């Protein structure tokens, strides 16, 4: 995990990386992955690659794609590239809207290069006509869905690694500066902030009724706050850093730490309900498929990964070893009883790949690998 921390700090510090960690998104039938210079769409039903896209100037991608199936559009943000002498140099970070209607490579509907001068590793959040995200230059930004034009930006004290969340007229985002911010969605003005015990790398999560906002941190804690004013409601602990986002299901909140511990607490009170463990380190978000809790884990040193399923009462249902170690969040394919896991590690010569797992029994139903990984 210290190795991963160094990579992340280097990424946000501005140095170009030899490669990136992969990210993944999914719809009912397709999986979208980013890794290094590649963005790929996979047709899971037909077990085939739908399209592949590369950004301007062989840029790298860290943030997961934002997919909007009803408008056949995929939104992306890249890691940035150094501008030419003619353009004045400096970092150029681009956002894209891609046509997802079938062409290969997909057509670019719009490309915006002047939204921010900070690298984007955080996920994108869409609400109405606005896309919200964060960047390495201590900014939270809101851009137009239709044009990519900047609407507003707000300043934090350190980088943003997590995707924002939104409830009503408030946008919530955690920061490496050990704060969770609640901002006015219309103009970015601050409504309240709350100090965390450690850096916040995982996304904030809203309760099912929208009254609470949950956030984990590197301070081995998860907190529940009143979404309206940021006041404390409860706090629960972990044994190590909480990197990914928790998930609420059937009145319980489930979260994991990088030592492989899984915790379930009462979502309203924080009272402990059950605790379990998985084989490797948990870095990504905990997700659910139906009534099944899914936990992805991985070990960078051994290159071993797992996906483990639990019932809501903490019983392990199955555990499957994946093709390689998993460092990012899994993606559930709608209501199809399938979950996608992405792996890839240039430093260890592991090409970009995806395992599609049946969530009812843990069997791997399809494996895909990008053979010609860009050097």
C-alpha positions, 0 to 999 in steps of 0.5 A, a space after each residue: 500500500 505504501 507503493 500505491 501511495 507513492 504512485 498516487 502522490 507522484 501522479 498528483 504532484 505532476 510527474 508523468 507516470 510510466 503507466 496508470 491504474 485501471 478504472 471501470 464503469 458498466 451498464 447492463 450490457 457493456 463495460 468501459 475501462 480506462 488504462 494508460 493511453 487506452 479507453 475501451 468499450 466491451 460488449 459483454 453479451 457478445 463477448 467482444 470489444 466494441 470500440 477503442 479510443 486514445 486521447 490527444 497526444 497519447 495522454 493517460 487516463 486514470 478516472 473511470 468513464 462516465 457513461 450515459 446510456 440513454 444519450 449514447 455518450 461517454 464522458 472522460 477526463 484525462 491525466 493531462 499533457 505538457 503543452 507545446 512551446 507555441 501554446 506556452 507550455 504548461 499542463 493541458 488537461 482535457 475533458 471529452 464527450 464521446 459518441 457511444 452509438 457504435 462507431 469504432 473509434 467513437 466520434 468526439 462530440 466535444 473536447 475541452 482543454 481549458 477547464 482546469 490545469 490540474 490532473 484529473 484522477 477523480 471520478 465524474 458525477 453527472 446531475 442534470 446538465 452539470 458534470 462535477 469532478 475534482 483535480 490535483 490542483 485543489 479544485 472542485 469544478 462544475 462543467 456543462 454536460 452539453 459543451 464542457 464549458 466551466 460553470 464554476 470552481 471551488 478551492 480546497 487545500 489539497 487534491 481531490 481523488 474521489 468523485 463528488 456526490 450530490 443531494 438536492 442543491 448540495 455537492 459533497 466531496 472529500 479531499 486529501 486535505 482531511 476535509 469533507 466539503 458541502 458546496 452549493 451546486 449552483 455556484 460552488 459556494 461553501 455551505 459547510 466543511 467537516 474535518 476528518 481524522 485523515 485524508 479522504 480518498 473515497 467518495 462521500 455516500 448519501 444515505 438512502 433517505 438523503 439525510 446523512 452523508 457518510 465518509 471514510 478516511 485514512 484516519 481509520 474511521 467512518 463518519 455519518 454527518 447531517 447532510 444539511 449542516 455537517 453536524 456529527 451523527 455518529 463515528 465508527 472505526 476500522 483497523 486501518 485506512 479506509 480507502 474506498 467508499 462504503 455502501 448502504 444496504 437494508 439499513 446497514 452500512 458496509 465498509 472495508 479497510 486496506 488490511 482486508 477487514 469488512 465492517 457492517 454497522 447500523 446505518 442510522 446509529 453506527 452500532 457494530 452489527 458484524 465483521 468479516 475479512 477477505 484475502 487481500 487489501 481493499 482499496 476500491 468501493 464496496 458494491 452490491 448486486 441485489 442483496 449480495 455485498 461484493 468486496 474486491 481485494 488485491 495484493 500488489 506484491 503477489 499480484 493476487 486478487 479476489 472478489 468475495 460475496 457476503 450476505 447482509 448478515 455477514 455470511 461469506 457466500 463465495 470467494 473467487 480468485 481473479 486473474 490478477 490483483 484488483 486495485 480499483 472498484 468493481 462495476 456491477 452490470 445493472 440487474 444482470 447478476 454480473 460484476 466486472 473487475 479490471 486489472 492491469 499493471 505496466 510495471 509488473 507486465 500485466 496487460 489490461 484485462 477484465 474478469 466478468 463474474 457471475 454474482 450468484 455463484 462466483 464463477 468467471 464467465 468471461 475473460 478479456 485481455 488487451 493484448 497490445 498494451 501501449 508501452 
